[in-house]
Amino acid sequence: MTAAAAGAATAGAAAAGGPLTGTGTLARFMLRRDRVRIPVWLLALALGTAVTASNLAATYPTAADRRSRAELVDGPAGAAFSGPGHGLGDYTYGAMLANEMLGFVAIFAGLMSILLLVRHTRAEEEAGRAELVRAGVVGRHAPLAAAVLVVGGANVALGALTAVVLGGSGIESLTWPGSLLFGAALTAAGLVFTGAAAVTAQLTEYGRAAGGLAGAFLAAAYTLRAVGDMGGGALSWLSPIGWAQAARAYVDGRWWPLGLCLLAAGGLLAAAFALAARRDVGAGLLPPRPGPRTAAASLGTPLGLALRLQRTGLLWWAVSMAALGAVYGAFAGDVRDAIAGNATLQEWVGSLPGSSPADRFVSVITSMLAAVCGVQVVSAMQRPRTEETTGRAEPVLAAAVSRTRWLAGHVAVALAGGVLVLLLTGLGAGAAAALSVGDAGLLPGTVGAALAHAPAVWVAGGAAVALFGLAPRAMPAAWAVVVYGVFVTTFGGLLRLPGWMTDLSPFGHVPQLPGADLTWTPLLGLTLVAAALVAAGFAGFRRRDLDLR
């Protein structure tokens, strides 16, 4: 049989089987590729939630302790940070977990869904592998359908595992019906973000752009939830995270809000399949803009090339974090008023450094937002790994460009970009807090507090550089630094974590400005650790072969 006849036969077989031919085979292949990645996600989120529930029981053993915690999270500021405050009248461990932990875990369920869906769809097309797969007996929609099945199944498994570990924990008020609803809420929220990622994968030619658009959807969902809960709850009904929390797990249990998640997920997935039928393999529905006739001189340097590759992501991060900082900074006035009439809040803020409630509030939000900024640096350091595995780094290094200069360009953009994002985050939070409180002095203090976290952010980036040079296939482990940092800065006070757990995070060593005194020793130590990690990464990259897998 000739090659043309064989191709015609293959195409005919695919057509005869329909657009979903080969879905099961591709799904098994995707599961084989992610046999480590998916279990790590599931165990980290489910067991992390169970450990948090156990810590809550140990930290707040009496009803009086739980009432004090309810007073602490009541009000607009508490609603923005945690949730709508369901069950505050009888603040059981279950109500505490659903109110203050469900939204946080839903964010990471969304991240898991976005990263996995983009990895198995748009990233495969960008690398050219999807075209080879479709040359076989594979229907047009089989790759997307298989990815949706795998990611959707991961969300179902996450919900089931979380329900089992919580329901079987034996902790008071963590009932089986409430645990099942908690797990179902996680699954439902994750399915919405799966659908969002499926849509963005059809819009752009590049995996990073698709993930960035889906990430913007996730950020918007969180912001709508926070602003909505602060202002009475209307905007929260526009967010899948708000729908998950509206299920009121462990309080009075309502299943119907999860129907909104399923409707949204179904609509997004239907749109994704419809859009996939209207584009070519490897192409996006949003065509890239034509570039200039001649390249800029800066593209002839490693630094200029790295900046060009990362400028869009850096811009998105800068704008998003400045906006998020402004949202939280605007709560400063509400926090001051809430503290004035709440003895429990006065006792809590009295343990924080600062001469005023506004200073203490700023120190809390800048620590949390700075840990989130670390995500940007680790994400930026994934770019050289992508360039390597897609084969684009090899022709660049074949020219008169040393490995050190090529990697230095990416490292410089990542670390300097982290400082820029911190600066804009501080400006957004400081300006909003100053306007809210009526104290212009908060602006420079907030900016300084944000920039003080630069060495901690560099440590997170340095961990990614070290893994890139020494163990490139283990680079996803760098995410543990920022994920743990976000967890400690967000829930360290809630769980009253011991000092040694806080010290495991680089963000735990940063002075709590603007209230605390500026001490340079920990900042210098963090900078030296970051420098050592970066040096180890460069040394390893100079000695290893390029890894195209």
N, C-alpha and C positions, 0 to 999 in steps of 0.2 A: 504494500500500500504506500503511495507517495505521501510526502509530508502534508501536501495540501488536502489530500483525501482524509488523512488521519485527523487533521484539524477540523475538517468539515464534520467528520463523524463525532468528534468530541463535542463540538458546538451543538450538533443535533441531539446528542445524549443529554446535554445540559438543558436544552430547550424542552426536550420531552419530559424531563423530570420536574420542570418548573423552576421558578426563581429561587426556591429554597433548597434545591438539591445540594447535598453535601453539608448541610447545617450541622448535623450530628457529628460528623467526622471532624469538622473544623472546631466545634465546641470541645471535643475531647483533646484535640491538639492544643487549644488554648489553655485548657486545664493542666495539660502536661507541662507547658511552658511556665505556668504560674503555680506549680505544685508547692513552691516554698513561699512565694509572695502572698498569695491569698491566705493561707493559714496564719502567717505572721500578722497580717492585718486583723483577722478575726480574733485571734488570741489576744493581741494587744488591746483591742477595743473592748472585748467582752470581759477579759480578766481585769483590765484597768477599771472598768465600771464596778466590778465586784469588789475590788480592793478599796475603791472609794467608798462604797457602801459600808464596808467593814470599818473603815476609818471614821466614818460619820458616827457609827454606833459607839465607837470607843471615845470619840471626841465630845459627843453630846449625850452622855449617859442618862440624864434626867429630863423630865418634862420641862423644868425651869430652864435648863440649858437650851433646849430646843425653842422655847418661847423667846429667849434672848436672841437666838439666831434669826427667828422670824422677824423680830423687831429690826434687826440689822439689815435685812434684805427688803423690808417693806419700804414703799415709796418709789418715786420715779427713778432715782439712781439705782436702787437695787433691782428694779424691773429691767432696766437697760442691761445690767451686767448679767443677770441670771435668767429671769423669766417673768411671766405674768403674775406670779405669786399665788397660784392655786393651792389651797389647803393651808394657808398661813394661820388660820384660826386654830387648827389642831395640827401643828407642824411635826408630823411623824417622820421617821427615817425615809419612808417611801415618798412622802410629799416633798421632803428635802431633796431627795435624789432626782425626782422627776422635775422639780422646779429649777434646780441649779446645775444639773448634770446632763439632762436629756439633750438640751440644745447644743451643748459642747460636743457630746459624742456624735450628734447628728451632723455637725460640721465635718468631723473626720470621716463619717460614713459617706458624706458627699465627696470629700477628697478622694477616698478610695474608689468610689464609683467613677469619678472623672478620670483619674489617672489610668485605671484599668481599661475603661472604654476607649479612650484615645489611644492607648498603647496597642490595642488589637484592631483598630480601624484606621484612623488617619495616619498614625506612625508607620503602619505596615505599607500603606500606599506611598508615603513619602520615601520610604526605603526601597521601593520597587518590588517588594516581595508579594504584595497583593496581586499585582498583574500576573506574576508567575502562577500563583494559586488559581486565579480565575481562568488561566489557560487550560486547566483540567476540567473534570466533570463537576463543575461548581456553578450553582445558580447565581444570578446577579445579586440577590439580596442575602445570600447565604453568609458571607463574612459578617455583615452587620447583625443579622439575626443570631449568629453564633455568639458574637460578642455580647449582645443584649442578654442572651440566655446565661452566659457565664457570669456577667456582672450582676444581673438580677438574682441569680442563684447565690452569689456571694452575699448579697444583701439579705436574702431570706435566711441563709445560714447564720449571718451575724445576729439577726433578730432572734432566731431560735436559740442560739448559744447564749446570748445575753439573758433571755428569759429563763433558761435552765439554771445558769449560775446564780441569778438573783433569787429565783423562786426556791432554789435548794439551799440558799445560804443560811436559813434558819434565823435571820435577823427579824426582829419584831416589825410588823407592818409591811414587810416585803412579801405580800401574799402572791399566790400563783396567778389569780386573775389579773392583778396589777402588773406582775412581771410579764405576763403574756402581752398585755397592752403596751407596756414599755418597749418590749422587743418588736412588736408590730409597728409601733410608731417609728422606730429606727429604720426598719425595713421600708416603710412607706416613704419616708423622707429620702432615703438612699435611691429609691426607684425614680423619684422626680429628678434627681441630679444625674442619674443614668440617662434619662430621656434628654435632659439639657445637653449633655456631652454628645449624645448621638446626633443632635441637631447641629451643634457647632462643628462636628467632624465633617459635615457636608458643606460648610460655608467656606472654609479656607484650605489652602493646599498644604499647610504645615501643622505638624502635631503640636508644637509649642503654642501656636496661635489658637488652635482649637481648644487646648487646655486652658489657655488664658481667658478666652471668651467664656468658657464654662465656669472658670474660677470667678470671673466677674459676676456671673449669675449667682453663684454661691455667696459672694460678698454682699450682693444686693439683697439676697434673701435674709442674711443675718442682720444687715442694717435696717431693713424694713421691720424685722422682728423687734429689734432693740428700740427703735424710735416708736413703733406702734405700742409696745408694752409700756413705754414711758408716758405716752400720751393718751391712754385709755383703751388701746387694743385694736382700733380700727385698721391701722396699717398692717398689723400682725396677720390679718386674714388674707394678705397678699403674699405671704411667705410660707413655703412648705415647712420651714422650721416652726413657724407659728402654728401651723396645722397640727404638727406632731405634738407640740406642747398643749394644744387645745384638747387633746385626748384625755388630759387630766388623769394620767396613770397614778394609781395608789390613792387617789382622792375620791372622786365619784365615778370615774371610768366612763368615757364616752368614745364609742368606736366610730361614729359617723364622720368626725373630722378627717379620719384617715381615708375616707372615700374621696375627699377632695384631692389628696395626694395621688390616689390611683387614677382619678380622672385626668389630672394634670400630666402624670407620667404617660398614660395612654395617648393623650393628645400630642405630647412631644414626640413619642415614638412613631406615631402615625405620620407626623410631619417629617421626621427624619427619613422614613422609608420613601415618602413621596418625593422629598428633595433628592434622595440618592438615585431615583429613577430619571432625574433630569440633568445629570452631569456625567462626565466621562471619568473613568478610573484615573486617579491621580490628580484630577482637577478639582477646584473648589468653585462654588457658585459665586463667590466674591472674587473676581479676577484681580490678580496683582497689578498694581500700577506700573506702567512702563517706566523704566529707569532713564536717567539722563544718557545722552549720546556717548559721553565719555565719563569714565570713573573719576571720582575725586582723588586727589593725590594722597589723601590720608588712607585710602584703601590699600595702598601699597605698603603699609606698615602693619605688623601684627596687632598693635594697639588700635589702629583705626579700623581694621577688619573686625576685631572683637566688639568694638563699640557699635559698629554698624549692625552686627548680628544681634546685639542685645539691647539696642536703643528702644525698640517698641515695648519690650517687657519692662524695662526700667521705667519708661514713661508711665505705663499703666500702674506699676507699683507706687510710683511717687504720687500720682494723682489720687489713687485709692487710699493710701495711708494718710495723706493730708486730709482727705474728706473724713476718714474714720476718726482721725485725731480730733477734728472739729466737732464731730458728733459727740464724742465722749467729753471733750472740753466744755461743751455747752451745758453739761450737767453740773458744773462746779457750783453754780448759784443754788440749784435745787439741793445739792448735798449740804451746803452751808446751812440752808434753812431747815433741812431735815435734822441735822445734828443739833441745832439749837433747841429743838423740842423733844429730843430722844436721849434719855440717860444712857441707854445701851450703846448707842452710836458714839456718845461722848466718851464713854469708857474705852471703846474700840479705837477711836482715832487718837485717844490719849497715849496709846502704845506706839504710835507711829511718830517718826521725827517730823518736826515742823512747828512753826510758830502760829499757824492758823489752819483751820479745817481745809481751806482751799489748797494750801501747800501740801498737806498730807494726801488729799485726793489726787493732786497732780502727780505725786510720787508713785501712787498706785497705778494710775492709768498709763504713765510713761513706761513703767516696768513691763506692763502687759503688752503694750503696743510695740515696744522695742523687741520683745521676744518674737512677735509676729514679723517684724522687719528682718529677723534672722532667716525667715523662710525665703525671702527674696535673694539673699546672698547664696544660700545653698542651692536654690533653683538656678541662679546664674552660673554656678559652677558645674551644673549638669551639662552646660552647652559644649565645652570642649570634649566631653565624653560622647555626646551626640555627633559632633564633627568627626570624631575618631571612628565610631562604629558605622557611620554611613559612608566612610571612605573619602570624605571631603578633606580631612586633615592630611592625608598621605600626599596628594599632589602639592599642597602648600609646603610641607616639610621637605619635599623633593627639590624645591628651589633653594635659593640662598637664604634660608630662614632656619635658624637653630631651634631646637626643641624648647630651649629655655626662653627665647624671645617669644615664641608662639604661645606658650603657656602663660608667660608673664602678662601678655596682653589681656587674656581672659581673667586672670587673677586680679589685675589692676582694676578692670572694669567692675568686677564683682564686689571687691572690697570698697572701692571708692563709691560705687553705686549704693552700697549699704549705708555709708555715711550720708549721702544725699537723701536717701529715703528717710533716715532718722531725722535729718534737719527739717525736711518738709513736714514730717509727722509732728515734730515739736512745734513748728510754726502754726500748724493747723490747730493743735490742741491748745497751745498757749494763747493764740488770738481769741479763740472761742471762750476759753476760761476767763480771760481778762475782760471780755465784753460781758460775760454772764455775771461776774462778781463785781465788775466796776473797778478793777485794780490792774492798771497797765503794767505793774511790776511783775505780774505773773508771766508775761510773755518771755522775757529773757531767761527767767528761771526755768520755765518749761523747756525751752530750746536747749539750755544747758543740761537739764536732766536727761533729755533724749540723746544728746550727743555723748554723754558720759557712758552710754551703753555701747558705743562703737567697738571698744576692745572685746566685749562679750560677743557681739555680732561677728567680729573677725575670727574669734575662736571657732564658731560654727562653720564659717567659710573655710578656715584652716583645716578643719576635720575633713571637709569635702575634698580639698586639695591633696591632703595626705592619702586619702583613699584612692583618688584618681591616679596618683603616682605609684602607690605600693600595691593596691588591690582594687583595680578599676571595677571589677564585677561586683564588689561589695559597696559601691558608692551609695546605694540607697540607705545604708546604715547611717550616713551623715544626717539623715532626717531625724534620727533619734535625739540628736542634740537639741534641735529647735523644738521638737514636739515635747520633750521633757521640760524644756525651758518655759514653753507656753503653759504647760500643765502646772508647774510649780508657781509661776507668777500669778496665775489665775486662781488656783485652788489651794495654794499654800496656807493662806489665812483661814479659809473655810475649814480645812482639814487639820489645821494647827500642826503642820508637818514639823518634825524635829529638824534642828539646824543642819545635821549632816546630810539630810536629803536635799535641803535647799542648796547646800554647798556643792552638791554634785553638778549643779547647773552653773555655767559661766555667768548667767544673769543674776545668780544669787550673791555674787561678790561685788556687784556694782553699788556704790553708795546711793541711798534713797534720797536723791536730790528732788526738789530744791530745799527740803526741810533739813536734811542731814548735812554735816560738814563734808566738804570735798576732801577725800583722802586719795592720794595718788598711788600709794603702794599696791592696792589690789588692781588698779587699772594698768599699772606698769606690768604687774605679774601676768595679767590676762594678755597683754600685748606680746610679751615674751613667749607665752605658750602658743599664741597664734603664729608668731614668726617661726617657732620651732616646727609646727605642723606644716606650714607652707614650705619650709626648707626641706623637710622630709619628703613632701610630695614632689618637689623639683628633682631631688636626688633619685627618687624611684623612677620618675618618668624618663630621665636621661638613660637609665640602665635597662629598661624593659622594651620589649617589642610592641609595636602597635597591635592592638587587639580589635579586630573588626567584628567580633561576635557580640 
